[in-house]
Amino acid sequence: MNLKYLLIIGCLFGLISCKDSQSEKPKFTPNRDTKSVTIDDFSLPELFPQSEQIVREWWEFKSLYKVLISIAPQQNKSVRLLKYTDPDSLYVFKRLYINAPDRIIHNAETNRDWRSYTGELVSDTVYEFKKNKKDDFATLSWNEILLANIPYTFSFRAKASSAKNLKVEVIRQKDKKIIQEQIICLDSLDKNVLQPYVKLDTLPDNWLKISTRVEPTLYGQYLFSLGYNDKQDTDQYVSLYRTELLVPVKYQSDIEKSSEKLVRNATAIKSSYDGIYFWLFQVEDELRQLWARNTMPEQVKTPQVTSRLRLFETYVCELSDNVKNNSELTEKDIRLGIKKIQQSFAAVISYINILNKDDLDTRMQMLLEEYSTTLPNQEVVNQENKTENQ
């Protein structure tokens, strides 16, 4: 009898074990079809020569302008404000925010440095990258998707505070291979033996601009890591700001063509318009920089320009939210949202032009033209409906 009961109990355990092992099998999600929209026309009014001269040094506006028109790459060549850009000059591909939720941090914390600074630091946020435990390595890292055969530059500003040495690594996540590595002595440049892909530039007040160039041969995820282990007491720190990934301007069109590959966690984008979301993400980031740095030239720092920029921002955020969260979003909705963005930014440019016209009659005429071309969004809806019905 005991044997019989043991056999029954054994069978029950076997069934439970089989059920558990089946439930632990990974669940594969079905393939996800990515949608795309081709935007052939994203024309904007030209800045008058006087207006162009005023905004030429307003780098945040120029950067926003460049990202904005990248939705229609062929129009980059026709914008006078950007026409003479050196193709080898670098633009910000991605800002690696020091305090972002998706950064990876080990044995450390990052705290904002609230001291007063001068120069370019007035419009930047400085952080203290502070080590917690004495004998353990402290790291601050960002995981990013890179395309193959495009030269990226990992750039940041650093200063020796209580910690003196900083280790910079680029790691290919696929096989955990360190593809670039450099230890930098922050307080004594003569001690540095630099790899050919690393460049140091001295800045005022003992700051260093550190640039590491990497050209991956494989598409995939790469870890950009900063770390130090000076065997010092706890609460030692390095000061950091402006951590960025840069790319030469001449590669921007190649990146835009492959934008769908660069979206992290693509399954979170319910509309499946990954390329459009990547573009909107970049525009939103440039807007954040424009407001944060607050370098708007005095000649255009008016409530009228600010309100038009805010309206433009509203349309950008509205479409971005829809692309991310609305699974029913259609191509018609995308085109209408982009048209609103186009019109509202055109209003910004038009008003900057108006401010630089001395003749009152001309200014009034331009105001009427701006009102007639940028207000009636219903006209855009009617045009979209007409196109759809043809």
Sine and cosine of phi, psi and omega as CSV:
sin_phi,cos_phi,sin_psi,cos_psi,sin_omega,cos_omega
0.00,0.00,-0.70,0.72,0.00,-1.00
-0.87,0.49,-0.63,0.78,0.01,-1.00
-0.90,0.44,-0.63,0.78,-0.01,-1.00
-0.89,0.46,-0.72,0.70,0.01,-1.00
-0.90,0.44,-0.62,0.79,0.02,-1.00
-0.89,0.45,-0.63,0.78,0.03,-1.00
-0.90,0.43,-0.67,0.74,-0.01,-1.00
-0.90,0.44,-0.72,0.69,0.00,-1.00
-0.89,0.46,-0.63,0.77,0.03,-1.00
-0.88,0.47,-0.67,0.75,0.02,-1.00
-0.90,0.44,-0.66,0.75,0.00,-1.00
-0.88,0.47,-0.71,0.71,0.04,-1.00
-0.88,0.47,-0.62,0.79,0.01,-1.00
-0.89,0.45,-0.67,0.74,0.01,-1.00
-0.90,0.43,-0.69,0.72,0.01,-1.00
-0.88,0.47,-0.68,0.74,-0.01,-1.00
-0.88,0.47,-0.68,0.73,0.02,-1.00
-0.89,0.46,-0.67,0.74,-0.02,-1.00
-0.90,0.44,-0.67,0.74,0.01,-1.00
-0.90,0.44,-0.68,0.73,-0.03,-1.00
-0.91,0.41,-0.55,0.83,0.03,-1.00
-0.93,0.36,-0.63,0.78,-0.03,-1.00
-0.94,0.34,-0.36,0.93,-0.03,-1.00
-1.00,0.07,-0.10,1.00,0.01,-1.00
-0.91,0.42,0.63,-0.77,-0.01,-1.00
-0.90,0.44,0.63,-0.78,0.03,-1.00
-0.99,-0.11,0.86,-0.51,-0.02,-1.00
-1.00,-0.04,0.75,-0.66,0.05,-1.00
-0.99,0.10,0.57,-0.82,0.00,-1.00
-0.90,0.43,0.39,-0.92,0.02,-1.00
-0.85,0.53,0.62,-0.79,-0.08,-1.00
-0.95,-0.32,0.83,-0.56,0.01,-1.00
-0.99,0.12,0.82,-0.57,0.02,-1.00
-1.00,0.02,0.70,-0.71,0.02,-1.00
-0.99,-0.16,0.43,-0.90,0.01,-1.00
-0.62,-0.78,0.39,-0.92,0.06,-1.00
-0.72,-0.69,0.75,-0.67,0.07,-1.00
-0.99,-0.12,0.83,-0.55,0.02,-1.00
-0.96,-0.28,0.95,-0.30,-0.05,-1.00
-1.00,0.06,-0.45,0.90,-0.07,-1.00
-0.81,-0.59,0.89,-0.45,0.14,-0.99
-0.66,-0.75,0.84,0.55,-0.09,-1.00
-0.98,0.19,0.58,-0.81,0.02,-1.00
-0.76,-0.65,0.46,-0.89,0.05,-1.00
-0.90,0.43,0.55,-0.84,0.05,-1.00
-0.97,0.26,0.56,-0.83,0.15,-0.99
-0.96,0.28,0.66,-0.75,0.12,-0.99
-0.89,0.46,0.44,-0.90,0.01,-1.00
-0.79,0.61,-0.65,0.76,0.02,-1.00
-0.91,0.42,-0.66,0.75,-0.01,-1.00
-0.93,0.37,-0.66,0.75,0.00,-1.00
-0.87,0.49,-0.62,0.78,0.01,-1.00
-0.90,0.43,-0.59,0.81,-0.03,-1.00
-0.94,0.34,-0.67,0.74,-0.08,-1.00
-1.00,-0.03,0.01,1.00,-0.06,-1.00
-0.86,0.52,-0.56,0.83,0.01,-1.00
-0.99,-0.12,0.08,1.00,0.05,-1.00
-1.00,0.04,0.99,0.13,-0.20,-0.98
-0.89,0.45,-0.59,0.81,-0.02,-1.00
-0.91,0.42,-0.62,0.79,0.04,-1.00
-0.92,0.38,-0.69,0.73,0.01,-1.00
-0.90,0.44,-0.64,0.77,0.01,-1.00
-0.91,0.41,-0.67,0.74,0.06,-1.00
-0.87,0.49,-0.72,0.69,0.00,-1.00
-0.83,0.55,-0.72,0.70,-0.07,-1.00
-0.91,0.41,-0.69,0.72,0.03,-1.00
-0.91,0.42,-0.64,0.77,-0.05,-1.00
-0.87,0.49,-0.74,0.67,-0.06,-1.00
-0.99,0.16,-0.06,1.00,0.05,-1.00
-0.93,0.38,-0.20,0.98,0.07,-1.00
-0.91,0.41,-0.40,0.92,0.09,-1.00
-0.77,-0.63,0.99,0.16,-0.20,-0.98
-0.81,0.59,-0.52,0.85,-0.07,-1.00
-0.91,0.41,-0.30,0.95,-0.04,-1.00
-1.00,0.06,-0.14,0.99,0.05,-1.00
-0.84,0.55,-0.61,0.80,-0.11,-0.99
-0.95,0.33,-0.38,0.92,-0.13,-0.99
-0.99,-0.12,-0.02,1.00,-0.02,-1.00
-1.00,0.01,0.90,-0.43,-0.11,-0.99
-0.88,0.47,-0.60,0.80,-0.02,-1.00
-0.86,0.51,-0.51,0.86,-0.06,-1.00
-0.95,-0.30,0.00,1.00,-0.19,-0.98
-0.88,0.47,-0.60,0.80,-0.12,-0.99
-0.98,-0.19,0.40,0.92,0.06,-1.00
-0.94,0.35,0.75,-0.67,0.05,-1.00
-0.90,0.44,0.85,-0.53,-0.04,-1.00
-0.88,0.48,-0.36,0.93,0.02,-1.00
-1.00,-0.02,-0.09,1.00,0.04,-1.00
-0.94,0.35,0.42,-0.91,-0.12,-0.99
-0.99,-0.15,0.64,-0.77,0.14,-0.99
-0.87,-0.49,0.34,-0.94,-0.06,-1.00
-0.98,0.21,0.94,-0.34,0.07,-1.00
-0.98,0.19,-0.64,0.77,-0.02,-1.00
-0.40,-0.92,0.75,-0.67,0.13,-0.99
-1.00,-0.01,0.80,-0.60,-0.02,-1.00
-0.99,-0.16,1.00,0.02,-0.13,-0.99
-0.92,0.39,0.76,-0.64,-0.09,-1.00
-0.91,0.42,-0.56,0.83,-0.06,-1.00
-0.96,-0.27,0.30,0.95,-0.05,-1.00
-0.94,0.35,0.52,-0.85,0.00,-1.00
-0.88,0.48,-0.45,0.89,-0.07,-1.00
-1.00,-0.04,0.04,1.00,0.10,-1.00
-0.93,0.36,0.37,-0.93,-0.02,-1.00
-0.92,-0.39,0.84,-0.54,-0.09,-1.00
-0.76,-0.66,0.68,-0.74,-0.03,-1.00
-0.73,-0.68,0.76,-0.65,0.04,-1.00
0.78,0.62,0.64,0.77,-0.05,-1.00
-0.35,-0.94,0.17,-0.99,0.14,-0.99
-0.58,-0.81,0.38,-0.93,0.03,-1.00
-0.86,-0.51,0.84,-0.54,-0.01,-1.00
-0.85,-0.53,0.64,-0.77,0.00,-1.00
-0.93,0.38,0.68,-0.74,0.08,-1.00
-1.00,-0.04,0.91,-0.41,-0.12,-0.99
-1.00,-0.04,0.13,0.99,0.01,-1.00
-0.92,0.38,0.40,-0.92,0.02,-1.00
-0.99,0.16,0.71,-0.71,0.01,-1.00
-0.81,-0.59,0.25,-0.97,0.04,-1.00
-0.87,-0.49,0.02,-1.00,0.04,-1.00
0.92,0.39,-0.59,-0.81,-0.06,-1.00
-0.92,0.40,-0.32,0.95,-0.02,-1.00
-0.95,0.33,-0.28,0.96,0.02,-1.00
-0.86,0.51,-0.60,0.80,-0.04,-1.00
-0.98,-0.21,0.23,0.97,0.03,-1.00
-0.88,-0.48,0.26,-0.97,0.06,-1.00
-0.93,-0.36,0.85,-0.53,0.01,-1.00
-1.00,-0.08,0.65,-0.76,0.02,-1.00
-0.83,-0.55,0.51,-0.86,0.16,-0.99
-0.99,-0.13,0.90,-0.44,0.07,-1.00
-1.00,0.01,0.99,-0.14,-0.22,-0.98
-0.96,-0.27,0.75,-0.66,0.01,-1.00
-0.99,0.14,0.61,-0.79,-0.03,-1.00
-1.00,-0.08,-0.92,0.40,-0.05,-1.00
-1.00,-0.02,0.56,-0.83,-0.15,-0.99
-0.89,0.45,-0.79,0.62,-0.19,-0.98
-0.99,-0.12,-0.02,1.00,-0.05,-1.00
-0.99,-0.12,0.46,-0.89,0.02,-1.00
-0.96,0.28,0.67,-0.74,0.05,-1.00
-0.96,-0.28,0.75,-0.66,-0.02,-1.00
-0.72,-0.70,0.52,-0.86,0.12,-0.99
-0.75,-0.67,0.86,-0.51,-0.17,-0.99
-0.67,-0.74,0.35,-0.94,0.10,-1.00
-0.71,-0.70,0.69,-0.73,0.00,-1.00
-0.97,-0.22,0.89,-0.46,-0.09,-1.00
-0.76,-0.65,0.49,-0.87,0.07,-1.00
-1.00,-0.01,0.80,-0.60,0.01,-1.00
-0.87,-0.50,0.53,-0.85,0.10,-0.99
-1.00,0.05,0.42,-0.91,0.01,-1.00
-0.97,0.26,0.54,-0.84,0.16,-0.99
0.89,0.46,0.49,0.87,0.13,-0.99
-0.86,-0.51,0.78,-0.63,-0.02,-1.00
-0.98,0.19,0.90,-0.43,0.06,-1.00
-0.98,-0.21,0.47,-0.88,0.11,-0.99
-0.83,-0.56,0.87,-0.49,0.10,-1.00
-1.00,0.03,0.91,-0.41,-0.13,-0.99
-0.81,-0.59,0.63,-0.78,0.08,-1.00
-0.36,-0.93,0.29,-0.96,0.07,-1.00
-0.95,-0.31,0.70,-0.72,-0.03,-1.00
-0.62,-0.78,0.40,-0.92,0.01,-1.00
-0.57,-0.82,0.68,-0.73,0.06,-1.00
-0.94,0.34,0.86,-0.51,0.09,-1.00
-0.96,-0.29,-1.00,-0.06,0.12,-0.99
-0.99,-0.15,-0.50,0.87,0.11,-0.99
-1.00,0.01,0.60,-0.80,-0.15,-0.99
-0.93,-0.36,-0.45,0.89,-0.09,-1.00
-0.90,-0.44,0.64,-0.77,-0.02,-1.00
-0.77,-0.64,0.73,-0.68,0.02,-1.00
-0.97,-0.24,0.78,-0.62,0.02,-1.00
-0.93,-0.38,0.80,-0.60,0.00,-1.00
-0.74,-0.68,0.57,-0.82,0.20,-0.98
-0.85,-0.53,0.85,-0.52,-0.13,-0.99
-0.86,-0.52,0.78,-0.62,0.09,-1.00
-0.98,0.19,0.87,-0.49,-0.13,-0.99
-0.94,0.34,-0.46,0.89,-0.06,-1.00
-0.84,0.55,-0.70,0.72,-0.03,-1.00
-0.81,-0.59,0.22,0.97,0.02,-1.00
0.85,0.53,0.49,0.87,-0.01,-1.00
-1.00,0.08,0.77,-0.63,0.09,-1.00
-0.98,0.20,0.93,-0.36,-0.05,-1.00
-1.00,-0.08,-0.32,0.95,0.11,-0.99
-0.52,-0.85,0.58,-0.81,-0.06,-1.00
-0.44,-0.90,0.70,-0.71,0.01,-1.00
-0.46,-0.89,0.76,-0.65,0.15,-0.99
-0.98,-0.17,0.78,-0.62,-0.08,-1.00
-0.89,-0.46,0.81,-0.59,0.11,-0.99
-1.00,0.05,0.92,-0.40,-0.14,-0.99
-0.98,0.20,-0.46,0.89,-0.12,-0.99
-0.98,-0.21,-0.04,1.00,0.02,-1.00
-0.51,-0.86,1.00,-0.07,-0.11,-0.99
-0.89,0.45,-0.47,0.88,-0.03,-1.00
-0.90,0.44,-0.38,0.93,-0.02,-1.00
-0.99,0.17,-0.19,0.98,-0.09,-1.00
-0.99,0.14,0.75,-0.66,0.17,-0.99
-0.93,-0.37,0.98,-0.19,-0.19,-0.98
-1.00,0.05,0.62,-0.78,0.19,-0.98
-0.94,0.35,0.40,-0.92,-0.06,-1.00
-0.89,0.46,-0.34,0.94,-0.03,-1.00
-1.00,-0.06,0.08,1.00,-0.03,-1.00
-0.93,-0.38,0.67,-0.74,0.02,-1.00
-0.75,-0.66,0.67,-0.74,0.06,-1.00
-0.89,-0.45,0.73,-0.69,0.10,-1.00
-0.82,-0.58,0.77,-0.64,0.01,-1.00
-0.99,0.16,0.63,-0.77,0.02,-1.00
-0.84,-0.54,0.26,-0.97,0.00,-1.00
-0.85,0.53,0.40,-0.91,0.09,-1.00
0.88,0.48,0.59,0.81,0.10,-0.99
0.92,0.40,0.35,0.94,0.11,-0.99
-0.99,0.11,0.46,-0.89,0.08,-1.00
-0.85,-0.53,0.68,-0.73,0.20,-0.98
-0.99,-0.13,0.86,-0.50,-0.07,-1.00
-0.93,-0.38,0.81,-0.58,-0.04,-1.00
-0.81,-0.58,0.80,-0.60,0.04,-1.00
-0.86,-0.50,0.86,-0.50,-0.04,-1.00
-1.00,-0.07,0.75,-0.66,0.01,-1.00
-0.68,-0.73,0.73,-0.68,0.04,-1.00
-0.82,-0.57,1.00,-0.04,-0.08,-1.00
-0.92,0.40,0.60,-0.80,0.07,-1.00
-1.00,-0.01,-0.21,0.98,0.00,-1.00
-0.81,-0.58,0.64,-0.77,0.14,-0.99
-0.95,0.31,0.64,-0.77,0.05,-1.00
0.40,-0.92,-0.25,-0.97,-0.04,-1.00
-1.00,-0.05,0.69,-0.73,0.00,-1.00
-0.75,-0.66,0.61,-0.79,0.00,-1.00
-0.98,-0.22,0.82,-0.57,0.09,-1.00
-0.97,-0.24,0.89,-0.46,-0.21,-0.98
-0.79,-0.61,0.67,-0.74,0.14,-0.99
-0.90,-0.45,0.70,-0.72,-0.02,-1.00
-0.43,-0.90,0.32,-0.95,0.12,-0.99
-0.43,-0.90,0.46,-0.89,0.04,-1.00
-0.47,-0.88,0.99,0.15,-0.04,-1.00
-1.00,0.00,0.22,0.98,-0.02,-1.00
0.83,0.56,0.56,0.83,-0.03,-1.00
-0.99,-0.14,0.10,-0.99,0.06,-1.00
-0.91,0.41,0.22,-0.98,0.05,-1.00
-0.91,0.41,0.27,-0.96,0.03,-1.00
0.95,0.31,0.22,0.97,0.15,-0.99
-0.98,0.17,0.51,-0.86,-0.10,-1.00
-0.49,-0.87,0.33,-0.94,0.15,-0.99
-0.91,-0.42,0.65,-0.76,0.05,-1.00
-1.00,0.01,0.70,-0.72,-0.07,-1.00
-0.67,-0.75,0.48,-0.87,0.25,-0.97
-0.32,-0.95,0.24,-0.97,0.04,-1.00
0.75,0.66,0.91,0.42,0.09,-1.00
-1.00,0.02,0.85,-0.53,-0.15,-0.99
-0.58,-0.81,0.39,-0.92,0.23,-0.97
-0.94,-0.33,0.82,-0.57,-0.06,-1.00
-0.90,-0.44,0.45,-0.89,0.00,-1.00
-0.64,-0.77,0.61,-0.79,0.09,-1.00
-0.86,0.51,0.61,-0.79,-0.05,-1.00
-0.82,0.57,-0.58,0.82,-0.09,-1.00
-0.91,0.41,-0.24,0.97,0.02,-1.00
-0.99,-0.13,0.03,1.00,-0.09,-1.00
-0.89,0.46,-0.66,0.75,-0.01,-1.00
-0.91,0.41,-0.58,0.81,0.05,-1.00
-0.89,0.45,-0.64,0.76,0.01,-1.00
-0.92,0.38,-0.67,0.74,-0.01,-1.00
-0.89,0.45,-0.59,0.80,0.02,-1.00
-0.91,0.42,-0.46,0.89,-0.03,-1.00
-0.96,-0.29,0.34,0.94,-0.13,-0.99
-0.86,0.51,-0.51,0.86,-0.02,-1.00
-0.90,0.44,-0.47,0.88,0.02,-1.00
-0.97,0.25,-0.28,0.96,-0.15,-0.99
-0.99,-0.12,-0.03,1.00,-0.02,-1.00
-0.99,0.15,0.86,-0.51,0.06,-1.00
-0.99,0.15,0.60,-0.80,0.02,-1.00
0.80,0.60,0.80,0.60,-0.08,-1.00
-0.87,0.50,-0.46,0.89,-0.03,-1.00
-0.91,0.43,-0.30,0.95,0.03,-1.00
-0.97,0.24,-0.23,0.97,0.00,-1.00
-1.00,0.00,0.99,-0.15,-0.19,-0.98
-0.93,0.36,-0.45,0.89,-0.02,-1.00
-0.98,0.20,-0.31,0.95,-0.04,-1.00
0.95,0.31,0.17,0.99,0.09,-1.00
-1.00,0.02,0.95,0.30,-0.14,-0.99
-0.91,0.42,-0.67,0.75,-0.02,-1.00
-0.89,0.45,-0.67,0.74,0.04,-1.00
-0.90,0.44,-0.64,0.77,0.01,-1.00
-0.90,0.43,-0.65,0.76,0.02,-1.00
-0.88,0.48,-0.68,0.74,0.03,-1.00
-0.89,0.46,-0.73,0.68,-0.01,-1.00
-0.90,0.43,-0.61,0.80,0.05,-1.00
-0.86,0.51,-0.68,0.73,0.00,-1.00
-0.91,0.41,-0.68,0.74,0.01,-1.00
-0.88,0.47,-0.69,0.72,0.02,-1.00
-0.88,0.48,-0.64,0.77,-0.01,-1.00
-0.91,0.41,-0.65,0.76,0.04,-1.00
-0.91,0.42,-0.60,0.80,0.05,-1.00
-0.90,0.43,-0.67,0.75,0.04,-1.00
-0.85,0.53,-0.66,0.75,0.01,-1.00
-0.92,0.39,-0.63,0.77,-0.01,-1.00
-0.87,0.49,-0.70,0.71,0.01,-1.00
-0.96,0.30,-0.64,0.77,-0.08,-1.00
-0.92,0.38,-0.66,0.75,-0.08,-1.00
-0.98,0.19,-0.45,0.89,0.13,-0.99
0.79,0.61,0.77,0.64,-0.03,-1.00
-0.95,-0.32,0.39,0.92,0.00,-1.00
-0.86,0.51,0.78,-0.63,0.01,-1.00
-0.85,0.52,0.56,-0.83,-0.06,-1.00
-0.85,0.53,-0.56,0.83,-0.07,-1.00
-0.90,0.43,-0.43,0.90,-0.03,-1.00
-0.91,-0.42,0.10,1.00,-0.01,-1.00
-0.99,0.16,0.97,0.23,-0.02,-1.00
-0.81,-0.59,0.38,-0.92,0.06,-1.00
-0.85,0.52,-0.52,0.85,-0.04,-1.00
-0.93,0.37,-0.69,0.72,0.03,-1.00
-0.93,0.37,-0.68,0.73,0.00,-1.00
-0.88,0.48,-0.69,0.72,-0.02,-1.00
-0.91,0.41,-0.58,0.81,0.04,-1.00
-0.94,0.35,-0.61,0.79,0.08,-1.00
-0.90,0.43,-0.62,0.79,0.02,-1.00
-0.92,0.40,-0.63,0.78,0.05,-1.00
-0.90,0.43,-0.70,0.72,0.08,-1.00
-0.83,0.56,-0.72,0.69,0.01,-1.00
-0.87,0.49,-0.63,0.78,0.02,-1.00
-0.87,0.49,-0.70,0.71,0.00,-1.00
-0.92,0.39,-0.61,0.79,0.03,-1.00
-0.89,0.45,-0.75,0.66,-0.03,-1.00
-0.92,0.40,-0.59,0.81,0.01,-1.00
-0.89,0.45,-0.73,0.68,-0.01,-1.00
-0.93,0.36,-0.63,0.77,0.02,-1.00
-0.86,0.51,-0.70,0.72,0.01,-1.00
-0.90,0.44,-0.65,0.76,0.02,-1.00
-0.91,0.41,-0.68,0.73,0.00,-1.00
-0.88,0.47,-0.61,0.79,-0.04,-1.00
-0.98,0.22,-0.61,0.79,-0.22,-0.98
-0.91,-0.42,-0.14,0.99,-0.07,-1.00
-0.95,-0.30,0.97,-0.24,-0.03,-1.00
-0.95,0.30,-0.25,0.97,-0.01,-1.00
-1.00,-0.08,0.10,0.99,-0.06,-1.00
-0.89,0.46,0.71,-0.70,-0.03,-1.00
-0.95,-0.31,0.20,-0.98,0.06,-1.00
-0.88,0.48,-0.59,0.81,0.05,-1.00
-0.87,0.49,-0.68,0.73,0.03,-1.00
-0.88,0.47,-0.66,0.75,0.00,-1.00
-0.88,0.47,-0.75,0.66,-0.04,-1.00
-0.89,0.45,-0.64,0.77,0.02,-1.00
-0.91,0.42,-0.68,0.73,0.02,-1.00
-0.89,0.45,-0.65,0.76,0.01,-1.00
-0.93,0.36,-0.58,0.81,0.04,-1.00
-0.90,0.44,-0.64,0.77,0.04,-1.00
-0.90,0.44,-0.66,0.75,0.04,-1.00
-0.89,0.46,-0.71,0.71,0.00,-1.00
-0.87,0.50,-0.75,0.66,-0.04,-1.00
-0.90,0.44,-0.66,0.75,-0.06,-1.00
-0.94,0.35,-0.56,0.83,0.07,-1.00
-0.96,0.28,-0.55,0.84,0.09,-1.00
-0.86,0.51,-0.59,0.81,0.03,-1.00
-0.91,0.42,-0.58,0.82,0.06,-1.00
-0.89,0.46,-0.75,0.66,-0.02,-1.00
-0.90,0.45,-0.68,0.73,-0.02,-1.00
-0.88,0.48,-0.65,0.76,-0.04,-1.00
-0.96,0.29,-0.54,0.84,0.10,-0.99
-0.89,0.46,-0.62,0.78,0.07,-1.00
-0.90,0.43,-0.66,0.75,-0.01,-1.00
-0.87,0.50,-0.66,0.75,-0.03,-1.00
-0.89,0.46,-0.36,0.93,-0.06,-1.00
-0.97,-0.25,0.35,0.94,0.12,-0.99
-0.94,-0.34,0.85,-0.53,-0.05,-1.00
-0.98,0.19,-0.49,0.87,-0.07,-1.00
-0.97,0.25,0.85,-0.52,-0.08,-1.00
-0.89,0.45,-0.67,0.74,0.00,-1.00
-0.88,0.48,-0.68,0.74,0.02,-1.00
-0.89,0.45,-0.67,0.74,0.00,-1.00
-0.89,0.45,-0.66,0.75,0.02,-1.00
-0.91,0.42,-0.66,0.75,0.02,-1.00
-0.89,0.45,-0.65,0.76,0.02,-1.00
-0.93,0.38,-0.59,0.81,0.06,-1.00
-0.89,0.46,-0.67,0.74,0.02,-1.00
-0.91,0.42,-0.64,0.77,0.02,-1.00
-0.91,0.41,-0.65,0.76,0.03,-1.00
-0.89,0.46,-0.68,0.73,-0.02,-1.00
-0.88,0.48,-0.67,0.74,-0.08,-1.00
-0.96,0.27,-0.42,0.91,-0.06,-1.00
-0.99,-0.14,-0.29,0.96,-0.08,-1.00
-0.90,-0.44,-0.28,0.96,-0.03,-1.00
-0.97,0.23,-0.77,0.63,-0.23,-0.97
-0.98,0.22,0.99,0.15,0.06,-1.00
-0.91,0.41,-0.36,0.93,0.04,-1.00
-0.89,0.46,-0.53,0.85,0.05,-1.00
-0.88,0.47,-0.61,0.79,0.04,-1.00
-0.89,0.45,-0.69,0.72,0.02,-1.00
-0.87,0.50,-0.71,0.70,-0.01,-1.00
-0.88,0.47,-0.65,0.76,0.00,-1.00
-0.91,0.42,-0.66,0.75,0.02,-1.00
-0.90,0.44,-0.66,0.75,0.02,-1.00
-0.90,0.43,-0.64,0.77,0.00,-1.00
-0.90,0.44,-0.68,0.73,0.01,-1.00
-0.89,0.45,-0.64,0.77,-0.06,-1.00
-0.93,0.37,-0.54,0.84,-0.07,-1.00
-0.99,0.11,-0.22,0.98,-0.02,-1.00
-0.97,0.25,0.00,0.00,0.00,0.00
